[in-house]
Amino acid sequence: MQKDKKNEKTNRARKAVALGYDSANDGAPKVLAKGSGHVAERIEKLAKESGVDLYEDAALVEALSAVDIGKEIPEELYRVVAEVLAFIYALDGRLSKAGL
């Protein structure tokens, strides 16, 4: 029973935010989904199943969690989100060159 309570506490503490960007229609990335606990796990599972790269940064998730779903990220977060995207694109490039 204690183990279940520990997992429940861990699930509640875990948070996830999904971003999306459509260059034809969006001025900045938008928050597509967000949640904690089981919702965060589901967001992560769907991302993995869809081949979407995950990036873990607790401070960034906290900041993005304040943005309403469907809204663009605030200008203050442009730089850090751009750095995350650059990291992911670089990682994707290395993986494709390696044939993965």
Sequence and secondary structure as in RCSB ss.txt:
>XXXX:A:sequence
MQKDKKNEKTNRARKAVALGYDSANDGAPKVLAKGSGHVAERIEKLAKESGVDLYEDAALVEALSAVDIGKEIPE
ELYRVVAEVLAFIYALDGRLSKAGL
>XXXX:A:secstr
 HHHHHHHHHHHH EEEEEE  TTT SS EEEEEEETHHHHHHHHHHHHTT      HHHHHHHHTS TTSB  G
GGHHHHHHHHHHHHHHHHHHHHTT 
